[in-house]
Each structure stands twice: as structure tokens, then as C-alpha cells.
Amino acid sequence: MSGYSVVVADNLCNSSVEPLRRIEKLTGQPVTFYNIDLRDEPALENVFAQENFDGVIHFAGLKAVGDSVTNPLGYYDNNLLSTIVLCRVMARHNVKQLVFSSSATVYGIQASPKYVETMAMAPVNPYGHTKAMIEQILADLCMSDPTWRITALRYFNPIGAHPSGLIGEDPNGIPNNLFPFVMQVAVGKRPELIVFGNDYDTVDGTGVRDYIHVVDLALGHIAALEHDPEPGSYATYNLGSGSGSSVFEVVDAFKTASGRDIPYKVAPRRSGDLAIYYADPSKANRLLNWKTAKTLADACADGWKWQSQNPNGYAS
Ligand code: UFG
């Protein structure tokens, strides 16, 4: 707990109010909630008229790469317009500190798998383009008005759950990502994991990513909020551990944490996947005084606690 009073605005298109109730239970603090779409400017204006904000963390966005390829207009509309409306309303209310959820996806294909903030952005799908475009918009905004202080956090692969097992990932339908899929196989909701390719040039042939525990990720946001950069500064930080794990390493760690078998089948590579990338987190380590403290084993233990206590997610 960091002592902030929190107000949440969400259209609940991929979530529900149940995690907010559980956050209240965990913290003993009320969470004020507005069920609005950020693109609805009058509704957001009303929120800012009623509340008194020091800063905003902008998590709202669609994030499934495959959906973004089939529905690019929906992705550009949701992700870009929500950000533009939010910044416009913030400016009117003179709230000018913003922390934005960006993604390692902005790097795309680079000469080195160790991504560093100085690399030029080169996303390869509409979802990634929305994140890169938003970063550009935010950088331009800071240039135009030096009273803004904006930080974009480039998440690597967030996994795990709150250690209480009360809050965790509850995807709609079939999970797109490795970790929730593995959790659902372990708990018996799905028969087997499909491993997308075992012929990559990596330690065991499967894809390698930089997995980061959601609690470390959350603490990265607090560090960003509390960092006091120069006014007018726009800054980007990688939030990752600095090392990668393969698909098989994640599966083995989850087997150990859960004591369950994780049957799998190897299938062809998934289109658009890269073999390996991971963060250079040294900028966040140095300037935000933040680094990951939790391991892959911690994330698996907490993920299993969540999934085994809530086999059907928040509907359990
Ligand atoms: N994988 C499988 N089987 C699955 C799901 C994933 O083998 O069922 C493999 C993938 O091929 C990859 C690794 O597990 O090697 C991780 O895949 P995820 O889908 O969990 O994560 P990605 O790295 O593909 O995607 C993440 C975020 C995206 C973001 C992307 C790029 O989820 O939002 O990183 O930074 F765009």
C-alpha cells in the first residue's frame, strides 16, 4: 500500500467490478469507480469535475495482437481516441502528470534482442502501432507545453497475480497469452497447451520473453509517479527483469509451483512472433530506483494460488 486514494474509470469491456471489490477488501479502502468509456468526453469531464486528481495512470487500451490485425480501426479508435480525450480533459483541469502503459511491442524487430529505450520504435502490428503513436502524441504534448510530466512504461511480459490469490488475470474466452493458458491447463479447464514452435534459435527451441511479476510491475508505476523529472519531460522506461525465459522454462516452473502436470503439444510458429527479446532495465533501475524483486517461481506460485482458488476467474 502506497497511501494513495484511487479513483478508477473503466468501460469494463474486458473486466468487471469484482476485482475492485476485492481491492477494497485487501486494502480496507474504498475505490471510487466510474463506469465510463474514456472516449466519452462529457462523461470524463464529469469525473474530473467531481474528483481532485494529482496524477493519472492510463491503463485503458485493447491489447490482443491478433484482434488488432483483424480489427485495426477498432484498435486505433479505442486506444488513440481514449488517450487524446483523456489528455484534453486533464489539460482543462490542470492535471498534468500522466503515467502511460506502453509495451515492449513498440520495439518490433531490432538488431539486438536486448531492447533499450534509445532504439527507434519499429512496431509490426496495429496494436504495436497504437502504442507507438500514443507515445509520439505524448512526446509532442510535452514539447508543446512544458508543464506536462509524462512517463511511458514499456511493459515486457506481465505474469503472476496478487500474492493473496484474490486478484489475477481472467481473460475473456481462450487466452491469447502463454501464462493464463498454462494456468488454465494446470487447473483442468483446458486439455493441453499448444507450444508455438520449438525450432527457434534459443536455449531449447521455444520463444524467449522477459516475464515480470505483476506486483513488480505495479511498483514500477508508483516509482514513476513519485519520480520527479524536469517539467516538460517525456520519458520512457523499460519495465522488465533483464533476462528471458523460454516457453518450456515457464511450463516447468508452473509444474513445480502447482504440482500439476501441464500436457502440451508442439505446433507451428505463431505468425508475428519473434524468437527472443528481453529488457535492458538499467534506465528504470537507475532513474526510478526500481528493479524487479520477484522471480518466475514467485509468479508461478502466486498465479497458481489465484487460479486454483478461482478456477472460473471472478465468476468463481
Ligand atoms: N506461446 C505459446 N503458446 C500459447 C501462447 C504463447 O507457445 O498458447 C508462446 C509464444 O509463441 C511466445 C511466448 O509464449 O514465444 C509468449 O507469448 P505471449 O502471447 O504470452 O506474449 P507475447 O510476447 O507474444 O506478447 C506480449 C504481450 C503483447 C505484446 C507483445 C510484444 O502480451 O501485448 O508481448 O511485446 F504486444
Residues whose N, C-alpha, C, O or C-beta is under 5 A from the ligand:
A	BS01	UFG	K63 A104 T105 N176 N177 L178 F179 F181 I194 V195 F196 G207 V208 R209 V247 R270 D273 L274
